[in-house]
Every structure is written in C-alpha cells, then in structure tokens.
C-alpha cells in the first residue's frame, strides 16, 4: 500500500490533541466509551424483559445483574454466564437464581462470577404463569485495572513480616544455643558463638527467600497488569480515493498487526460503524460505514460535513463476539475537501478499492447531519427533520446518573400524524449519544446497547426482534439506558422513512 498523504495540518499539535483525548479513554469499557454497563430490552419467550449487566472492573470478579419482568405472574428467574468458547454440554456453571428486590416486585437481582477475559453471553431464563422463556445477552468481560493494596494495610503487613522474621531468627538461635546442654547448665561461649552463626545464616536465608518471593510477586503483578484492557490504537486521516475525499482509519496497534486478534464479523451487516462527531460544538454528526482496503485499513467517503475538528468512534466485533470501540481525532481543513487539482488539494491516494475505478461508492446507509441540537426542556421538546417530520421527546423530565431510564421519542409526519418507520439496518431506529468532552460515547438501538454482531456470534438461537422498542403505527422508538456520568450530553436519533435516513439531535443535562 502506498504511503498515505498527510493532511495539511500541524501534525505535532494533532498528535498532542489525540493523545490527550485517547489517553482518558483507555481506562473505560470496551464496546463503548465511558460506559461499562450493558443494557438490553427484548423478550424471554412470552415475557418482556429489561436486563442491565454491570460487569466487574477486575477479573475474576462479580457482575451485577438486574432483570425487570413487568406484568407479574413470574415464579422464577435464573441467570447463567456462558463463555464464547464453552463446550455445548458442561462448559458453563449451573444457573444462579435471581432474587426479587424488596419494594419492586417486577425487579430481580443476582451476581455472577466472570472468571476470565473474553466474550460471554448471560442466559436469562424466566418461568411463570405463561410457561418458560429464555434470552441471551452478550457482554464483554475485560480487566480495567488492578486494585492496589491500601498503604496502611501494607505497612501493617510489613511490620508483621518483620516480626515473623525476627521470631524465626530468634527461635533458631535459641534452639542451637540451648537444645544440647544439660538441664540446669548455662550456655557457654561455644554455644553462644554457634547460635550467632546460626542466627546470621537464618537471617541471610530468610532474606534470600523474601527476595525471591518479591521477584515472583513482581512477575505475577506484571503478568496481571499486562492483561489490563487497552483499545486498539488507530490513526485517522483524510486521503483521496479516486478523486473523492475519504476518511481513512488505519489500525496501527502491534497486537493487531501481529495477528493477535481474531478477524472481524459484520454488525448490522457492516464490518465497522463509524461515528464522526464535531468537537466541541456538537453541531456536526455522521454515521458512516468504512470498508476494508487491506487487513488493517478502512476507508469511507468523507460525509457531507464542513471542515473542522472531529472525534471519531468506530464499533467493531471480533469473530469471538468480543466488541470494542476504537477512537481517534481528526482535523479536516478546506484543502482536505478541495476538488482534485485545485491548489493546495490533498494528493490522490494510490489505493482504490477493487472493482471501483472511480473511487469509493457511498453506502446508502451512511448519513450526515449539521445543525444546533434542541435543548430538552421536558416531555414535548421537539425538532424538525429534513423531510419536515417532527421528532418529539417523550422521556423523563429529569435525567440522573445511574438511574434506569428509557430514552423515548415519537415521530410525526409533516401533517403531524403518527409517522410509520422503515427498518434501518435491521432496526427501527439507531441512536448515538456523547458527553460534550467526549469522555462518554454510546451507540444504542431499541434492543439496548448490546452489539448485534456479538449477539449473532454468541447466541445460537438468533437475536431479539428488530422491531423491539418501536411501535410502527405510532412512530414511537425507545432506548433503554442509564447515564454513567453527569454533564451535558448530545443525543442523535436516526430513523428511516421512504428510503431516507433522517437524524434529529437533542441536548440533555444529566444531574448527579
């Protein structure tokens, strides 16, 4: 592959901005940015269920599971973790029973051990008046950190260790000095000398054992810390493909180039979902789908967005079901978007996708939006979409951190009648939300925050209905969620009507 032409910008400044932005993201979850919890809405047989999984930050660790089954008539709810490579029979522990939460008869809670890093599915089974039903929820298990020993406890343990060493040395000296003299006699100079030699030898031996033990401990600690999750490193740039300005994402991580990652599988029929967010104004947004140029490079025509600085988030799924979001920043200037041949235009890239001599073709599911997000002032807040239809907020009056909520919207056609929706990549709607500083980014759909690619890999019996969380007749779409951090958020909601992808944007304040 030919060298990618640089975008005309201060590379050092760009790298500094990217490093500052990305460094704050490596300590958060995999499938999204800044939100480790998994949200799912679907059906376990005849029972509608809403599931929240809060994975542990250390592995092995306990995941907290909440299962809401509205309507009553439930006798038993069980949950079970199944690793992606578990044997069909006997490859997973027996299910644990979820207990009813006092004061909320529809809510059941359980804790499950996730013993290893990797992709899991949590099997949720419900039994009751309507019979039995089961659904699987994918979850990515990663280690986000190591819990350090508290300083105070460390000093206490060190003091106890010194006391133990002193006791061993003292007991050795006493044994050598007095074990072989008759009763009633005192130890002579010879015995005392032998005791001192024995005590010195014991002290040296114990010190050697402590040194070897510390080496072993440091090796174990390094091995454990090497398992702390870090996102795949990527680099975004603007190139030209057959005369078309294109966004190129190169996976530069040595782990990927060393083939320590399994191949990608489609999610909603795409190998990568890329979200391009204008920073810091949140006045530009695109949902595009880069395609591979080679095994580590993806490219997509630049969406209809103006020059500026952008955060990019790319959702990918490995064939094991392991999902993660890669992140970077890219600065696009007017020269990058200039027509080929104009003074200052970015040079042509020499790589053009096979079978596409004129360059990249735009994916019909790609979309772009520019404008000012509408502030959510309560139910009834609305924004008008490009075709004249109206998107209305019907969610909670107040949004608070860690409170389970439903982001609910209703679409009206230009005549203010309930609008009918068309499937958009297998779903009635998609949504993306981010905090203004980029520390949180989540891709949602009516089934929740789960990756449908992971679900397809991990669940042999299929996936939840694509229409879940949406009423075709009333144009209502709903997304289960809980905000992980307070602050100012922008929510982009995407629907499809008459073959056209429409985007509406809202600004929300999330309180402590």
SEFIRO-108729 format. One line per 8 residues: for each residue y, z, x of C-alpha. Coordinates in pm, whole numbers, plus 32768, in hexadecimal, padded with zeros to 4 digits. Example, Ala and Ser with C-alpha at 12.3 -4.5 7.8 and 13.67 -1.06 7.14 Angstrom:
7E3E:830C:84CE; 7F96:82CA:8557 .
***
This chain:
8000:8000:8000; 8159:7FA9:8082; 8250:80BB:80D1; 8314:8122:7FA0; 8486:80C9:7FBF; 8561:81FE:7FBB; 8651:8242:7EA2; 87B8:8244:7F1E .
87FE:83B5:7F1F; 8817:84D9:800E; 86A8:850F:805A; 86DF:8662:80FC; 87A5:86DA:7FD0; 869C:8655:7EE4; 8584:8700:7FA0; 8646:8845:7FA3 .
867A:8834:7E29; 8510:87D7:7DEE; 8490:88EB:7ED1; 8566:89F0:7E25; 84F4:8978:7CCF; 8383:894C:7D19; 835E:8A8B:7DE4; 83A8:8B55:7CAE .
829B:8A9D:7BEC; 816D:8ACD:7CCD; 813A:8C30:7C56; 810E:8BD3:7AEA; 7FFD:8B3F:7A18; 7F4A:89F7:7A3E; 7F46:892E:78FE; 80B9:896B:78C8 .
81DC:8A06:7983; 823C:8B73:7953; 814B:8BAD:7831; 7FEB:8C20:7880; 7F7B:8C5D:771A; 7EAA:8B69:764F; 7EFD:8B24:74E0; 7E11:8A7B:73EE .
7E1A:8A30:7279; 7CF0:898D:71D2; 7BB9:89D1:7108; 7A78:8A8D:714E; 79A3:89E4:7047; 7A36:8A46:6EF3; 7B28:8B43:6F8B; 7C88:8AF1:7007 .
7CC0:8BAD:714C; 7DDE:8BED:723A; 7D75:8C57:7399; 7E44:8CE0:74BA; 7DA2:8D0C:7610; 7E5A:8DD1:771A; 7DA2:8D88:7862; 7DA2:8E89:797B .
7E7A:8E56:7AAF; 7D64:8EC9:7B99; 7BFD:8E4D:7B9D; 7B11:8EEC:7B3F; 7BE5:8F76:7A26; 7BF6:8FBC:78B4; 7C84:8EB6:77C8; 7D1C:8F37:7684 .
7CAF:8E76:7550; 7D5E:8E84:73FC; 7CC2:8DCF:72D4; 7D79:8DB8:7186; 7CAB:8D50:7057; 7D8E:8D4C:6F23; 7D07:8D74:6DC5; 7C0C:8E8D:6DF3 .
7A9A:8E7E:6DA3; 7A3A:8E9E:6F14; 7917:8F7B:6F7B; 7903:8F3A:70F2; 79BF:8E89:7209; 7928:8E56:7362; 79AB:8DB5:74A2; 78F4:8D38:75D7 .
796B:8C9A:7720; 78A6:8B6B:7797; 78F3:8AD4:78EB; 790C:895A:78FC; 77D3:8937:79D2; 7702:8A3F:7920; 759B:89E4:78CB; 7568:8988:775C .
7477:8AAA:772E; 74AE:8BFB:77CF; 75DC:8B8C:7895; 76D5:8C72:77E8; 76E3:8DE2:7786; 7696:8E50:7622; 77C0:8E4C:7534; 78A1:8F7D:7513 .
790A:8FF8:73BF; 7A7E:8FF1:7372; 7AFA:9126:72BB; 7BE9:9128:7195; 7D48:9198:71F2; 7DC0:92C4:7129; 7ED8:926A:7039; 7E93:90F3:7048 .
7D49:909E:6F9C; 7D61:8F2D:6FFA; 7D79:8F71:7171; 7C54:8FAE:725F; 7C68:900A:73D0; 7B79:9005:74F7; 7B74:9003:7671; 7A9D:8F17:7741 .
7A50:8F14:78B3; 7AA4:8DCF:7967; 79DB:8DF2:7AA5; 7A34:8CB6:7B65; 7B49:8BB7:7B8F; 7B1E:8A76:7AC7; 7B1B:89E3:796A; 7A84:8AAB:784C .
7A5F:8A87:76DA; 7A72:8BB9:75FC; 7986:8B99:74D7; 7A12:8C41:739F; 7915:8C7C:7289; 796D:8CF8:712B; 787B:8D79:7022; 78D8:8DD5:6EBE .
78CF:8D7E:6D4E; 78E9:8C08:6D96; 77CB:8C0B:6E8F; 77E7:8BDD:7006; 78C9:8B05:70DB; 791A:8AD7:724C; 7A2A:8A37:731E; 7A61:8A1C:7495 .
7BAF:8A54:7545; 7BDC:89D6:76AC; 7C7D:8ABC:77AA; 7CC1:8A8F:791D; 7C67:8BBD:79F1; 7D33:8BDE:7B2F; 7D97:8CF5:7C19; 7F0F:8D19:7C1C .
7F26:8E36:7D14; 7E84:8F61:7DBA; 7ED4:90C5:7D59; 7F4B:917E:7E8D; 7EF1:92E8:7ECE; 8011:93D1:7E6D; 80BF:9458:7FA4; 8093:95C3:7F3E .
7F1F:959A:7F02; 7EFF:94E6:804F; 7F95:960B:810C; 7EB3:9701:8054; 7D7D:9634:80AA; 7DF0:9616:8216; 7E1A:9790:822F; 7CC2:97CA:8197 .
7C2C:96CD:828A; 7CC8:9783:83B5; 7C44:98CC:832E; 7AEA:9833:830D; 7AF7:97AB:8473; 7B67:98FD:84F7; 7A48:99A2:843E; 7947:98B0:84CD .
79C8:98E4:8630; 79D5:9A5D:8605; 7876:9A72:8572; 77EE:999A:868F; 788D:9A7D:8793; 7808:9BB8:86EF; 76AA:9B27:86D5; 769E:9AC5:8845 .
773D:9C09:88BD; 7679:9D0B:87F6; 753B:9C70:876B; 7464:9CC0:889F; 74D6:9E1B:890A; 7419:9F55:889D; 74A1:A02A:8785; 75A4:A126:87F5 .
7605:A06C:8932; 774C:9FB3:8968; 776E:9E4F:89E2; 77A4:9E27:8B53; 787E:9D31:8C0E; 7766:9C32:8C1B; 7736:9C32:8AA2; 78AD:9C21:8A68 .
78CA:9AF9:8B57; 77AC:9A44:8AA9; 7853:9A8A:8959; 799E:99F9:89CD; 78ED:98BF:8A4A; 7833:989E:8901; 7972:98CE:883A; 7A26:97C6:8908 .
7906:96D1:88E0; 78FD:9715:876B; 7A74:96E1:874C; 7A5C:9594:8806; 7932:952B:872E; 79DF:9585:85E9; 7B1D:94D4:865C; 7A4C:939E:86A7 .
79AD:93AF:854E; 7B05:93D2:84AF; 7B82:92A7:8576; 7A58:91CF:850D; 7A80:9246:83A7; 7BEF:91E5:83AB; 7B94:908B:8430; 7A97:9065:8316 .
7B95:90DB:8216; 7C9F:8FE8:8291; 7BA3:8EC8:8284; 7B45:8F21:8120; 7CB5:8F43:80C3; 7D06:8DEC:8157; 7BE3:8D52:809B; 7C52:8DEE:7F53 .
7DBF:8D8B:7F84; 7D58:8C28:7FD9; 7CD6:8C12:7E74; 7E2F:8C55:7DDC; 7E87:8B29:7D0B; 7F8C:8A33:7D86; 7FE8:88FB:7CCC; 7F9E:87AB:7D63 .
80C9:8741:7E35; 8168:85FD:7DBC; 829A:8530:7E14; 835E:8463:7D1A; 8438:8339:7D74; 84DB:8208:7CD8; 844A:80BA:7D48; 8444:7F5A:7CBD .
830C:7EB9:7C36; 8332:7D45:7BF0; 84A8:7D71:7BC4; 8484:7E9D:7ADE; 850F:7FF1:7B48; 83E4:80D9:7B42; 83A0:824B:7B6C; 828E:827C:7C6D .
81CE:83C3:7C96; 8100:83E7:7DD3; 8008:8506:7DF1; 8045:8574:7F58; 7F71:86B0:7F53; 7E6E:86B7:806E; 7D6D:8746:7F7B; 7D8A:860E:7EA3 .
7D8D:851A:7FC4; 7C63:85D2:8058; 7BA8:8594:7F11; 7B89:8707:7EC5; 7BE5:86BC:7D5B; 7B11:860F:7C58; 7B8D:84CB:7BB6; 7C75:84CA:7A89 .
7C0B:8497:7921; 7CE3:8419:7801; 7DA9:850D:772B; 7E18:846E:75E2; 7DA3:8329:767F; 7E89:8347:77B0; 7E3A:83B1:7914; 7F90:8455:7939 .
8096:84CC:7843; 81E5:84D8:78F5; 8314:8588:7863; 8467:8537:78F8; 8574:8639:78AB; 86E3:861A:7901; 8761:8742:79C7; 881F:8814:798D .
88B7:878F:784B; 8772:8748:7787; 8824:8613:7702; 8714:851C:776C; 859E:8520:7733; 8479:8430:7751; 8304:8443:770F; 8259:8333:77DD .
80FF:82E5:7860; 80E1:827B:79CD; 7FB6:81A5:7A2F; 7F03:81AA:7B7E; 7F69:80BF:7C95; 7E61:8155:7D7B; 7D96:8297:7D8C; 7EC6:8373:7DCB .
7FF2:82B3:7D43; 8069:8282:7BDD; 8182:81A7:7B60; 8239:816E:7A19; 836C:809E:79BC; 84A3:8176:79C5; 84F4:81D4:785B; 863E:8182:77BA .
86F4:82AC:7852; 883E:82B3:7912; 8864:830A:7A84; 8853:847C:7ACE; 8775:8596:7B47; 8629:85C5:7A95; 8507:86B8:7A96; 83B6:8612:7A6D .
827A:86B6:79E8; 812D:8600:79EE; 7FFD:8679:7929; 7EAC:8617:79BB; 7D41:867C:7976; 7C1E:8672:7A70; 7AC5:8606:79FC; 7A59:8775:7A0B .
7B56:87BF:78F7; 7C46:8868:79EA; 7DA9:881D:7972; 7EEF:884A:7A2A; 8059:87D7:7A2F; 80F1:8743:7B6B; 8268:876A:7B9A; 8383:86D4:7C66 .
84EF:8672:7C4E; 8584:8518:7C76; 86ED:84A5:7C8F; 8736:834C:7C03; 887B:829D:7C5E; 8911:815A:7BDD; 8888:8095:7D06; 8727:80FA:7CA6 .
8755:805E:7B4D; 881A:7F2B:7BBD; 878F:7DD3:7B73; 86C3:7D44:7C91; 879E:7C7C:7D80; 88DE:7D3B:7D34; 898E:7DDE:7E5C; 88FD:7F35:7EA4 .
87CC:7F06:7DC6; 868B:7FB6:7E2B; 85A4:7EBF:7EE1; 8471:7E34:7E38; 832A:7EF1:7E59; 8217:7E15:7EE1; 810E:7EAD:7E01; 80EC:7E19:7CA7 .
7FDB:7E80:7BB8; 7EB7:7D89:7BB0; 7ED3:7C91:7A94; 8044:7CD9:7A66; 80FF:7BE5:7B45; 8249:7C28:7A96; 822B:7D9A:7ADF; 81D8:7EC6:7A08 .
81BA:7EA1:7890; 824C:7FB6:77B9; 8150:808A:76FF; 8194:8077:7584; 816D:81F2:7579; 8285:8227:7678; 83C9:82AC:75E7; 8522:831C:7656 .
863B:83E7:75B9; 87A3:8435:7613; 8896:850D:7555; 88FC:8674:7513; 87F1:8769:7495; 8843:880E:7347; 8867:8988:7359; 876E:8A44:727F .
883F:8B1F:719B; 871E:8B75:70B5; 863E:8ABE:6FBC; 86E3:8980:6F45; 8770:8917:7097; 873D:87A1:70B0; 8770:8670:718A; 8775:8500:7130 .
8680:8419:71E0; 86BA:82B3:7251; 8630:8217:7111; 870E:82EF:7034; 85FE:83E9:6FD6; 864A:855D:6FEA; 8585:8662:70AC; 85B7:87C0:701F .
8560:890E:70C1; 848E:89F0:6FE0; 8426:8AF9:70D9; 8489:8C64:7109; 85F2:8CD8:70F9; 85C9:8D8E:7246; 84EC:8D34:736D; 847C:8E4D:7454 .
83B1:8E62:7592; 8237:8E86:756A; 824A:8E82:73ED; 8150:8D97:734D; 8210:8C91:7287; 81F1:8B35:71F8; 82EC:8A2A:7259; 82FF:897E:7107 .
83BE:8840:70B2; 83D9:875C:6F83; 842F:85EB:6F93; 84F7:8545:6E7D; 8527:83CE:6E63; 868C:833C:6E57; 8688:8365:6CDB; 863A:84D9:6D0E .
84DC:84B9:6C83; 83AF:8551:6D39; 8353:845E:6E4E; 81F3:83EC:6E98; 8181:83FD:7001; 80A6:831A:70D0; 7FBA:8395:71E1; 8062:83A1:7334 .
7F59:8395:7447; 7E5C:8431:735C; 7F44:8544:72DF; 803C:855D:71C3; 8144:85D4:72B4; 8188:863D:7419; 8287:8735:749B; 8309:879C:75EF .
83E1:88C9:763B; 8487:8949:7774; 856B:8A65:77D8; 86BC:89F5:785A; 8667:8A52:79C3; 851A:8999:79BA; 844F:8AD7:79F2; 838E:8A98:78AF .
8303:894D:7837; 81F7:891F:772B; 8164:87ED:7680; 80F9:883E:751B; 8052:8792:73F8; 7FDC:8815:72A5; 7E92:888B:733D; 7F56:8966:742F .
7F90:895C:75A6; 7E2C:88FD:75FE; 7DE0:87BF:76BC; 7D23:86CA:75E1; 7C91:8633:771F; 7C03:8787:777E; 7B82:87B6:761D; 7ACE:8668:7627 .
7A26:86C5:7771; 79CE:882D:771B; 7970:880A:75AE; 7837:873B:756C; 786B:873F:73F4; 79C2:869B:73F0; 7B25:8714:73C3; 7BFA:879F:72A7 .
7C86:86B3:71A4; 7DB3:85F1:721F; 7E6E:863A:70E1; 7E58:87B0:710E; 7FA4:885E:70DB; 803D:8738:701F; 805C:86DA:6EB1; 8072:8560:6E90 .
8106:8572:6D32; 821E:8665:6D82; 825D:85FE:6EE9; 8230:8763:6F66; 81C1:8799:70CC; 8172:88ED:7166; 8132:8962:72CA; 809F:8ABD:7312 .
814C:8B66:7437; 81DF:8CA1:74D0; 8300:8C88:75C5; 82A6:8D22:7717; 840B:8D6F:778D; 855F:8DA6:76ED; 8677:8CAC:7715; 86FE:8B62:7698 .
85F8:8A5B:7642; 8600:88F1:75D9; 84EC:8875:74F1; 84A5:8701:74CE; 83D4:869C:739F; 8337:8542:7391; 82A9:8491:7261; 8248:832B:7215 .
82B7:825D:70EA; 8288:80E9:70AC; 8202:80BD:720B; 8331:8160:72AC; 8338:82A5:7372; 845B:8381:7305; 84E0:84B0:73BF; 85B5:85D4:7346 .
863B:86EF:741F; 8698:8857:73D0; 8727:896E:74A2; 869D:8ACC:7468; 86F5:8C25:74EC; 85C9:8D04:752C; 8614:8E79:752A; 8569:8F95:75E3 .
***
